[in-house]
Amino acid sequence: MRRIVILGGGYAGLHAFSVLRSRLGAQLARGEVELTLVSRDRHHTYHGWTGEVLSGDLAVGSTLTPLEPILGNSFVQGEVVSADLPGQTLTVESEGGKREIRFEHLVIAAGSIDPFDRIPGLAENGWCVKNSRDMQKLVGELESRDATAQGTRNVVVVGGGLAGVETASALAARYGRAGSGKVNVHLVSSSEALLPSLRPNFNHIAETATRQLVSQGVQLHQGVRVSRIDKDHVELADGKTVASDLSVVAAGVSFRVLPGTESLPRNEAGQIIADDDLRVRGNHNIWVAGDIASVAHPGTGEPCPANALWAMKQGDCVGRNIARTIKGQSVKGFNFRGLGQAAGLAGQRGVTELWGLQFTGRLAWVIRVLFFAWFMPSRRGALSVLSHLSRNVWGAASGRAAQAPEHPPALPNLSGRLR
């Protein structure tokens, strides 16, 4: 039997799984191929709606898709604690204890983690939005403060990219509603200007987003890094401090090194280096995709962006190439060159770049929503989100977040800080 194991239930892992199940359907039905996906979490987290969730326009459950209905018997919930690459074995720890899973082909799609190792105080005093558990904790904290009228007066968002801009705009909108009182929202960016991924080619939409933040009262601190997060303030690298009751980090990533994979080639950031067919360099049966993969852009040769769309496309490529390998066919290089970038802003506004065209305002927001809904792993979830957001646009919504989906998150031990 040919065994394929995917490590990670994020964008890259799910897309690799979908392609493999489609292209090797006959072999799977005959028992010639076994396909397994291992994930620590029971849910896939879709980050496209982070702004809507933080502003209170969508329930946090809208970002979560249960994995088991998608993967069926191929799903193993557990944490991969070590790998024996020469022996082609993974050790997985789950509620039932440890077990070994063998593989012929291994897909490493473990994604990235928040930069706890680079920002002192983040784990103890900060909040993050990348991990599904952390996102739920943050939303729970926001709702708790809303309900108890706890005196949040200073919010600091760290990160001047798309995620940071969305987060700052969303929190400014949440606290800008009537009855919330005066809340100072600060955005700290290490870049001299916000949204560096859009510059210089798309300065128009980058400046539009910056102006909207200013109009919302967001105070910008550009060209400076955060050196430490404390309980009631954030220290900046230039020696200044910013008072903060709530510090949210939406910038930077780090990468875990799975014990047993230390020999795999990595770049300075810690990403695993891939060849153009997305095999790990120097390996014939280990593949890599998503944030953890260092992949050369097929057009420029520069590193591909580490975001959801690129992870999906890399997962598709890995799935196709493993299927070709199983069938004895030649593999092909990764050839995706990009579609665009987008950020949602308060008031159903946004900025979008699509195939080099720039859009702003309500039209940009609509394009972004339709685009993101198309790439959600669940069509049912996508339709639910579209239905709720369309009601908001036409003024028929009640003003509160949508009801959680029928598959509410059920993650244990979500109290307390991050780690």
C-alpha positions in Angstrom: 0.0 0.0 0.0 1.2 3.5 -0.8 0.8 5.7 2.2 0.6 9.5 2.0 0.5 11.6 5.2 -0.2 15.3 5.4 1.0 17.2 8.4 -1.3 20.2 9.1 -5.0 21.0 8.6 -4.5 24.6 7.3 -4.9 25.9 3.8 -2.0 24.0 2.2 -2.9 20.7 3.9 -6.5 20.8 3.0 -5.9 21.7 -0.6 -3.3 19.0 -1.0 -5.7 16.5 0.5 -8.6 17.6 -1.8 -6.4 17.2 -4.9 -5.1 13.8 -3.9 -8.5 12.5 -3.0 -9.8 13.6 -6.4 -6.9 12.4 -8.5 -6.3 9.1 -6.7 -9.9 8.3 -6.1 -9.8 4.9 -7.8 -6.6 3.9 -6.0 -8.1 4.9 -2.7 -11.3 2.9 -3.4 -9.2 -0.2 -4.2 -7.1 0.1 -1.1 -3.9 0.7 -3.0 -3.3 4.1 -1.5 -3.9 5.3 2.0 -4.4 9.1 2.6 -4.0 10.5 6.2 -4.1 14.1 7.4 -2.9 14.8 11.0 -3.9 18.0 12.8 -3.8 19.2 16.4 -7.1 21.0 16.0 -10.5 19.7 15.1 -11.2 22.9 13.1 -9.7 24.6 10.1 -9.4 28.4 10.8 -10.2 30.8 8.0 -8.5 34.1 8.5 -10.2 36.0 5.8 -12.9 37.2 8.2 -10.7 38.4 11.1 -11.7 42.0 10.7 -15.4 41.2 10.7 -15.1 39.0 13.7 -13.1 41.5 15.8 -15.5 44.3 14.9 -18.4 42.2 16.1 -20.0 41.9 12.6 -19.5 38.1 12.5 -19.4 35.4 15.1 -16.0 33.7 15.7 -17.6 30.4 14.7 -17.8 31.8 11.1 -14.0 31.3 10.8 -14.1 27.7 11.9 -14.8 24.6 9.7 -14.8 21.2 11.3 -12.2 18.9 9.7 -13.8 15.5 10.3 -16.8 16.0 7.9 -14.4 17.0 5.2 -11.7 14.4 5.8 -13.8 11.4 7.1 -11.7 8.4 8.2 -8.6 10.1 6.8 -8.5 12.5 9.7 -6.3 11.9 12.7 -6.5 14.5 15.5 -3.3 14.7 17.4 0.1 16.4 17.7 3.0 15.0 15.7 5.8 15.0 18.3 8.6 13.5 16.3 9.6 12.2 12.8 11.9 9.4 11.7 12.5 10.5 8.1 14.8 7.6 7.1 12.4 5.1 8.7 9.4 6.9 7.2 7.5 7.1 10.5 5.8 9.8 12.5 5.0 9.6 16.2 1.6 11.2 16.9 0.3 11.9 20.4 -3.5 12.2 20.9 -6.0 11.6 23.7 -5.6 7.8 23.3 -1.8 8.0 23.7 1.1 7.8 21.3 0.9 6.0 18.0 3.2 5.6 14.9 2.0 6.4 11.4 4.1 5.2 8.5 4.4 7.1 5.2 5.8 6.8 1.8 5.2 10.4 0.9 5.1 13.1 3.6 3.6 16.6 3.1 4.8 19.1 5.7 2.1 21.8 5.8 2.5 22.8 9.4 2.1 26.5 8.8 3.6 29.1 11.2 3.2 30.3 14.7 3.1 33.8 16.3 6.5 35.3 17.1 6.5 34.5 20.8 10.3 34.1 20.6 10.9 37.5 19.2 8.6 39.8 21.3 9.3 39.5 25.0 6.1 39.6 27.0 3.8 38.5 24.1 2.9 35.1 25.6 2.2 36.6 29.0 0.6 39.9 28.2 -0.4 39.9 24.5 -3.2 38.6 22.3 -2.9 37.1 18.8 -5.3 36.3 16.0 -3.5 33.7 13.9 -4.2 30.5 15.8 -7.8 29.4 16.2 -7.5 29.0 19.9 -5.9 32.4 20.4 -8.5 34.0 18.2 -11.3 32.5 20.3 -9.6 33.7 23.5 -9.3 37.2 22.2 -13.0 37.4 21.1 -14.0 36.0 24.4 -12.0 38.7 26.2 -13.5 41.4 24.0 -17.0 40.2 24.7 -16.3 39.9 28.4 -15.1 43.5 28.5 -18.2 44.6 26.5 -20.5 42.8 28.9 -18.9 44.1 32.1 -18.1 47.6 30.8 -14.5 47.0 31.8 -12.5 50.1 31.3 -10.5 49.4 28.2 -9.1 52.8 27.3 -5.9 52.0 25.3 -5.5 49.4 22.6 -2.2 48.7 20.8 -2.1 46.7 17.5 1.3 45.6 16.4 1.8 45.1 12.6 1.6 47.5 9.6 0.7 44.8 7.1 -2.7 43.8 5.8 -3.6 41.8 9.0 -2.5 44.7 11.3 -4.5 47.3 9.3 -7.6 45.2 9.3 -7.3 44.5 13.1 -6.8 48.2 14.0 -9.7 49.3 11.8 -12.0 46.6 13.3 -11.1 47.4 16.9 -11.5 51.1 16.3 -14.9 50.4 14.9 -15.9 48.2 17.8 -14.9 50.7 20.4 -16.2 53.6 18.3 -19.8 52.6 18.7 -22.1 54.6 20.9 -21.7 53.8 24.5 -18.2 52.4 24.4 -16.6 55.6 25.7 -13.3 57.0 24.5 -10.7 54.4 23.5 -7.4 55.2 22.1 -6.3 52.7 19.3 -2.6 52.7 18.4 -1.1 50.9 15.4 2.7 50.2 15.6 4.5 49.3 12.4 8.1 48.6 11.8 7.8 49.8 8.2 8.1 53.5 7.5 4.7 53.4 5.7 1.8 51.1 6.2 1.1 48.2 3.9 4.6 47.7 2.4 3.5 44.7 0.4 1.3 47.1 -1.7 4.1 49.6 -2.3 5.3 51.1 -4.6 3.1 49.6 -7.2 -0.2 50.2 -5.4 0.4 53.3 -3.4 -3.1 54.6 -4.1 -4.9 51.9 -2.1 -2.2 51.8 0.6 -2.7 55.5 1.1 -6.5 55.1 1.1 -6.3 52.6 3.9 -3.9 54.8 5.9 -6.3 57.8 5.5 -9.3 55.6 6.7 -7.4 54.6 9.8 -6.6 58.2 10.6 -10.2 59.2 10.1 -11.2 56.5 12.6 -8.8 58.1 15.1 -6.2 55.4 15.0 -2.8 56.8 16.1 0.0 55.6 13.9 3.6 54.8 15.1 5.5 54.0 11.9 9.1 53.0 11.5 9.5 51.6 15.0 9.5 48.1 16.4 8.0 46.8 19.6 10.7 45.8 22.1 8.4 44.4 24.9 4.8 44.0 25.8 3.9 44.6 29.5 0.6 44.3 31.3 -0.3 48.0 31.0 2.0 49.3 28.3 4.0 48.5 25.2 7.7 49.5 25.0 9.0 50.7 21.6 12.5 50.3 20.3 13.0 54.0 20.3 12.6 54.2 24.0 9.0 55.4 24.1 6.1 53.7 25.8 2.5 53.5 24.8 -0.2 52.8 27.4 -2.1 49.6 26.6 -4.9 47.7 28.3 -5.1 45.4 25.3 -2.1 44.5 23.1 -2.8 42.6 19.9 0.0 41.3 17.7 -0.8 40.8 14.0 2.7 40.8 12.6 5.5 38.4 12.1 5.7 34.6 12.3 8.0 31.9 13.6 8.4 28.3 12.6 8.6 25.2 14.8 11.2 22.6 14.1 9.7 19.2 14.5 12.1 16.8 16.2 13.6 14.5 13.6 13.4 17.1 10.8 16.5 19.1 11.8 18.4 17.9 8.8 16.0 19.4 6.3 17.4 22.6 4.6 16.0 25.9 6.0 16.5 29.5 5.3 17.4 32.1 7.9 13.8 32.6 8.9 13.4 28.9 9.6 11.3 28.0 6.5 12.0 24.7 4.8 13.5 25.2 1.3 11.6 23.7 -1.6 12.6 22.9 -5.1 10.4 24.2 -7.9 8.2 21.0 -7.8 7.7 21.6 -4.0 9.8 18.6 -2.9 12.0 19.5 0.0 15.4 20.1 -1.5 17.5 17.0 -1.6 14.5 14.7 -0.8 12.4 12.6 -3.2 9.4 11.8 -1.0 9.1 14.8 1.4 7.1 17.7 0.2 6.4 21.2 1.7 3.7 23.8 1.2 2.3 26.9 2.9 3.9 29.3 5.3 6.6 26.9 6.4 7.8 26.5 2.8 10.4 28.7 1.2 9.3 28.7 -2.4 10.8 30.7 -5.2 8.3 32.8 -7.2 8.1 31.3 -10.7 8.4 34.8 -12.2 10.7 36.8 -10.1 12.7 34.2 -8.2 12.0 36.0 -5.0 10.3 34.2 -2.1 6.6 33.7 -2.5 4.4 35.5 0.0 3.4 33.6 3.1 -0.4 34.0 3.0 -3.5 31.9 2.6 -3.9 32.1 -1.2 -0.3 31.1 -1.9 -0.6 28.3 0.6 -3.7 27.0 -1.1 -2.0 27.0 -4.5 1.1 25.3 -3.2 -1.1 22.7 -1.6 -2.8 22.1 -5.0 0.6 21.8 -6.7 1.9 19.3 -4.1 -1.3 17.2 -4.4 -1.0 17.1 -8.2 2.7 16.2 -8.1 2.3 13.4 -5.5 -0.6 11.9 -7.6 1.6 12.1 -10.7 4.4 10.4 -8.8 2.1 7.6 -7.7 1.0 7.1 -11.3 4.5 7.1 -12.6 4.1 10.4 -14.4 6.5 13.4 -14.5 6.0 16.1 -11.9 5.6 19.8 -12.8 6.9 23.0 -11.2 4.9 25.4 -9.2 3.7 28.1 -11.6 1.2 30.3 -9.7 2.0 33.9 -10.1 -0.6 35.6 -7.9 -4.0 37.1 -8.1 -4.1 40.1 -5.8 -4.3 41.4 -2.2 -7.0 42.9 -0.1 -7.8 44.3 3.3 -11.2 44.9 4.9 -11.9 48.2 6.7 -14.6 49.4 9.0 -18.0 50.3 7.6 -18.0 47.6 4.8 -15.1 49.4 3.1 -11.8 48.0 1.9 -8.9 48.2 -0.5 -8.3 45.5 -3.1 -5.7 44.8 -5.7 -6.8 42.3 -8.3 -4.7 41.4 -11.3 -3.0 44.8 -11.0 -6.2 46.8 -10.8 -6.9 48.9 -7.7 -10.3 49.2 -6.0 -11.3 51.1 -2.9 -14.4 51.7 -0.8 -17.6 49.5 -0.9 -16.7 47.9 -4.2 -13.3 46.8 -2.9 -15.0 45.3 0.1 -17.5 43.4 -2.0 -14.8 42.0 -4.3 -12.9 40.9 -1.3 -15.9 39.2 0.4 -16.8 37.3 -2.8 -13.2 36.3 -3.4 -12.7 35.1 0.2 -16.0 33.3 0.3 -15.1 31.4 -2.8 -12.0 30.0 -1.2 -13.6 28.9 2.1 -13.3 25.1 2.6 -17.1 24.8 3.2 -19.7 26.0 0.7 -22.3 25.9 3.5 -20.1 28.1 5.6 -19.4 30.5 2.7 -23.1 30.9 2.0 -23.8 31.6 5.7 -21.2 34.3 5.8 -22.4 35.9 2.6 -26.0 35.8 3.8 -25.1 37.6 7.1 -22.8 40.2 5.5 -25.3 41.0 2.8 -28.0 41.6 5.5 -25.5 44.0 7.2 -24.9 45.9 4.0 -28.6 46.4 3.4 -29.3 47.5 7.0 -31.5 44.6 7.9 -29.1 43.1 10.5 -29.7 43.7 14.2 -26.1 45.1 14.6 -24.9 42.1 16.6 -22.6 39.3 15.4 -24.2 36.4 13.6 -25.3 33.4 15.4 -22.5 30.7 15.7 -22.8 28.0 13.1 -24.3 24.6 14.0 -20.8 23.3 14.5 -19.8 25.6 17.4 -16.2 25.5 18.5 -15.6 23.1 21.2 -11.9 23.6 22.1 -10.9 22.7 25.7 -9.2 24.9 28.2 -9.5 28.2 26.5 -9.2 30.3 29.6 -6.2 32.4 30.3 -3.4 33.8 28.2 -1.8 32.4 25.0 0.5 29.6 26.0 
